[in-house]
């Protein structure tokens, strides 16, 4: 007796689920996504942004002083890394793929 056909594979219509293809080139290497925000020329503006980031971390005085002692380029790199993480987390929480893409296009 042949197997009974259901409405879809999950209801017994086929022994396996359908193959899903996403149009991705598996062989192509992944490229890192980087924020391309120019570093502020005003050191006071850079320090203000960096202070906000350090305040969020809740570090003790020794570690805060170590971060404040970093060169301006390193402070900016840390700041951009933190902002990129926030963008990625916001995109992960999005249910609408077009909204996630538009958020990413703003920072790329």
N, C-alpha and C positions, 0 to 999 in steps of 0.2 A: 504494500500500500504506500503510495507516494506521500511525502510530508505535506502537511497542510500549509498553504500559503497565507500569511497574515498580511496586515496592512503595511507593515514596515519591518525592517530587520529586527528591531527591538521587541516586536510582537511575534517573532518566529517566522517572518516572511523569507528571510535569507539566513544562511548559517553564519555569515560574517557581516559586520557593518560596512557601509560603502567606503571606498578609499577617498580621502579628502586631500586635494592638492592645492597648495597655496601660491603657486607661482614664484616661489622663492628659489634662488640659485644656491643650493646647498654647498657647491664647490667654492663659491666666492667667499673670501675671508671677511669676517665682520669688521666694520670700521668703528672706532670709538666715536661717541657723540661728544663734542666739546662745545662749551659756551664761547662764543666769539664776541665778548663784550670788552671794549677797550678799557684799559686801566685808567682810572681817573688821574689827571695830571696834578690835581690839587691834593697834597698829602693829607690835609685836614679831612677832606671828603673820604678818602680811603680809610683813614683811621676811624672815622665815625661809623662806616659800614662794618669795619672789622671789629669794633667794640661791641656792636649789636650781636655779631656772631659769637664772640667770646662770652658775652653775658648769657647767651642761650646755653652754653656748655656747662656753666656752673662749676668752673674750676677753682682750685685754691690759688692763693697769691703766687706761689712759686711757679705754677704752671702758666698762670696768666702772664706773669712777667716774662717767662720764656717765649710765649707767643708774641707779646708786644716787641720783643727784641729781634724778631725776624725781619729780614729785608722786605721792602715794599712789594717786590715781585712775588715773593713767597706768600705774603699776606693775601695778595690778590688771587693767587692760585687757590689758596684754601677757601677764600670767599666764593669763588666761582664753582668750586667743587661742591660746596654746601648748597648753593643755589640750584645746581644741576640735579642734585639729589632731591630737592624739594619739587622740581618740575617732574622728575620721573615718578615720584610718589603720587603727585596729583594726577598724572596720566594713568597710573595703575588704578586709581579709584574711579576713573571715568568709565561710564558704561557706553557712551557714544564714541565710536572710533573717530568720527569726524572732529569731535571736540578735542580728543587727545591729539590728533594730528595738527589742529590749529594751534594748540598750546605749544607743541614742539616747534612749529614753524616760527613762533615768536622769538624763541631763544636760539635758533640755529642761524 
